[in-house]
Amino acid sequence: MNLRAMISASDEVEANRLEVPRMQRARGEGRIAVKQAGGRTRIDRLFQEGAAKIRIPHAVTAGLEAVLINTAGGLTGGDRMTWRCDAAPDTQLTLTTQACEKTYKAADAICAEVGVSLSAGAGASLCWLPQETILFDQARLARKLDIDLAADARALIVEPVIFGRKAMGETVVTGVFRDRWRVRVNGSLIHAEDFSIGPEIVGELPRAAVGGEARAFATLLLVGPDAGDRLVRARRIIADNGGASAWTVGETGKLLARVVAKDGYTLRKTLTPLIGLLNPGAGLPKIWST
């Protein structure tokens, strides 16, 4: 072997030795569609793949509750989860998660991605009530929520987020969190929001216009013809821990509430009665209290 070939072979060995191993990433896709049959909401179609699983607890009511599970045990950079849930006309569907979704440190600059698509037909009632998303230091998460509703459908959307668990002494110094919502009624956009924070979360979160002293937050959106009727009572429950407003939008209405708290426990103390008000007859999913 000549000198040039020896140098080339040596370079190739060194490159292979220094190559960073590719980390395994979690992938999951879950889809559920429900229909009305015999006066009850029943499964029409169910699909689950990868780390996404869907379980249906036994129910004594006419509605159906679905529990979404990420069997990977959490999210980290490069993971991708997708959920699609469709409620046919005159059905009642509640969606929740098995536990808090923990988002761990990303080993690189790639975000974990979560995409949620929901739809509800005429006269349907749809509730999106996941348990808290917990962000750890150096976590990177990008979420998208797309909702399509019929004109007289009703939807309650709740998303609670915690930046580190206070009881565990956790502090989120750096990271990225992006949250995008698009809600349409009869094809018309009635609600849109984009939230983004990072990478210097420890400097941004304490600002008065962002979080102040809070590290736990929740956004609640109620869409339905009678949404505004609950505004006064919602403000009474929230008190000094956030705010709420209501609008008439076309033939329907919407109530938007923001709740802030110093930790997850305090956040739930406000969320529990508030969800009970906005979701009469059903309240919180049972799994929230197990």
N, C-alpha and C positions, 0 to 999 in steps of 0.2 A: 504494500500500500504506500503510495507516495505521500509527501508531506501535506499537500492540499487536501487529499482525501481524509488523512488522519485528523486534520483540524476540523473539517466538516462533520465527521463522525462525532468528534468530541463536543462540538457545539450542539448537535442534535441530542446527545445524552444529557447535557446540561439543561437544555430547554425542557426536555421531558421531566427531569428531576424537579424543576421549578414550577411546572404547570400546576395551577391551583385546581384541586378536585372540584367537580361540579356537584353541588349539594342537591339532594333529593327534595323536591317541592311537592306540597300537597295540592291535589286537584279534586274538585267535587262539583257535581251538578245534581240538583234535586228539582223535580217538578211535580206539582199536584194540581188536579182540577176536580172540582166537586159539582154535583148536580142535585136537583131536588127530586126526591122520590118518596112517595107514601107519606108526605108531610114532614120528612126529615132530610137533612143534608147528608149526602153519602158520597163516597169516593167514586169519581168517574174514571180518572186516569192517575197513575202514580208511576214515577220514574225516579231512580236514584243510582248514582254512579260515583265511584271513587270514595272520597272521604265524606260525601254528603249522604245522610240518612234521614228518613222521615218516619216518625212513629205516630200512631193515632190512639190516644188513650180512650178507654171506654167512657162514653158520655150518656147521661140520662136526659139531656136536653135535646131539642130539635136541631141545634147547631152542631158543628164539627170542629174539634180542636186538633191541630197538627203541630207536632213538636219537631223542630228542625235540629239536626245534630251534626256537628263537625267532628268526626271520629279521629281527626289528627290531634285533637286536644288543644287547639289554638291556631294562631296565624303567625307567620313570619314572612320576611321579604321573599317575594316570588310566588307565594301561595295564591291560589285562585279558587274562589267559591262562587257558584251561581245558583240562584233560587228563582223559580217561576211558579206563581200560584194564581189560579184562575177560579173565580167564584161565579157560577152560572146564575141566571135570574132566580130571585126568590130564595137564595141560599144564605146560610150564615156560617162564615168561616173565620176562625181565630187562629193566628199563627204565632208561635213563640219559639224560644230556644231552650234546650235542655239545661243550659247553665250560662254563666257569663262568658262571653267570647274574649279570650285573652289574646292580646297582640304583643308578641315578644320582639326583642331586639332583632333588627334586620342586619344580616352579616354584610350586606352591600347596600347600594343606593336604590335597590328595587323595592317598590311598595308591594305589600300584600293587597290583593284586589277582591272586593266583594261586590257582586252585582245582584240586585233584587228587582224583579218585575212582577207587578201585581195588577190584577184586573177584576172588576166586579160588574155583573150585568144588572139589568133592571130590577129594582126592588131588593137587591142583595145587600148584605151587611158583611163588611170585611174589616178585620182588626189585625194590625201588624204590631205585636207586643213582644219583641225580643227582650231578653234580660240584658243587663248592662254590658257594654263593650269596655274592657279595661285595657288601657294603653300603658305599656311599660317603657322605661327609658330606652331611647334609640329605636323605638318602633316606627314603622312606616306603613300607613294604611290609607287606601283610596277606596271609597264606597260610592256606589251609584244606586239610586232608588227611583224607579219609574213606575207610575201608577196611572191606570186608565179606568175611568168609572163611567157608568151610564148616568143619565141625568138625575134619576131618582135613587141611585145607589148611595149607601152610607159607608164611610170609611173612617177608622180611627188609626192613626199612625203615631207610634211612640218610639223614640230612639234615645236611650240614656247612655252617656259616655263618662268614664272616670279616668282621670289622668293620674295614675298611680294610687295605690291603696294607702290611705293615711295611717290606718291601724298597723300596717306592716312597715311603716317608715319609708315608703317608696316615693321617690321624686323623679319626675320626668324632666330631664335637663334638655335633651335634644330629641328630635324626631320629626315626623311629618304626619299630619292627619288632614285628609280632604274628604268632604262629604257633599254630595250633589243630589238634590231632589228635583223631580219634575212630576207634577200632578196635573192630569187632564180630565175634564168632564165633557163627555160627548165630543171628544177630539180637541177641545179648546183648553189651552193652558190656563190654569187658575192659580197655580202656586209653583214658584221656582226659587230655589236658594242654593247658594254655593258657600260652603264654609271651608276655610283653609288656615292652618296654623303650622308653623315650623320654618326652618329647622331649629331655631333657638327658642324652644317652647318655654324654658325657664324664665326668659326675659319678656316674652309676649303675654303669657297667661295671666300674670298678676296685674296687667293694665286694667284700669277701671272700665274701659270700654270692651274688654274681653272677658275676664273672669274675676278680677279683683282678688278677694280672698278665697274664692271657690276653686275646687278641683273636680267637682262632679256636676254634670249638666244633663238636661233632658229637653228635647223638643217634642211637643205634642201637637198634632194637627187633626182636627175633626172636620170632616166634610159631610154635609147633609143639609137638607132643607131647614132643620131646626137647630143647627149648630149654634147660632147666636143666642138661643134661649138659655144657654148654660153659662153665659159669660160672667154674669154677676156672681154666681156661686163659685165659678172657677177662680175668679180673682180673690174671693174670700178664702179659699183653700190655700192658694199660693201666697197670699199676704205679701210679706217683704222679700220673699224668696224667688222673685222673678216677675213676670207680667203676662198678660193675655189680652188679645184683641179679637174682634169678630167683624166679618164683612158679609154682605150679600153679593154673590157672584153669579150673574145670570139667573138661572132658575134654582140655584142651590145656595148654600152658604158655607162659610168656613170659620173655624175658631183656631187660632194659633196661640200656643202658650210656650213660654220658656221658663224653665225652673233651674235654679242654681243652688248648690249646697257645698258645705265644707268637706263632705265625704259621702260615700255611697249609702251608708246607713241613714243619714239625714235626708238624702235625696229620696230614698224609698218612703220615708215618713210622709213626704208631700205627694209622691207619685201614687201611692196606694189609694187615698181617698179621691184624688183627682181623676184617676182612671175609672174608679167606681162611678163618679159623676158622669163622665163622658161615655161610659160603656154600660148603661143601665141594664139590669137584668143578668149581666154576665160578670162584670168586674174584672179582676185579675185572673189570668190562667192559674189553675191549681198548682202547676209546677213551680210557680214563683215562690210558693210558701213551703216547698218540700226540701 
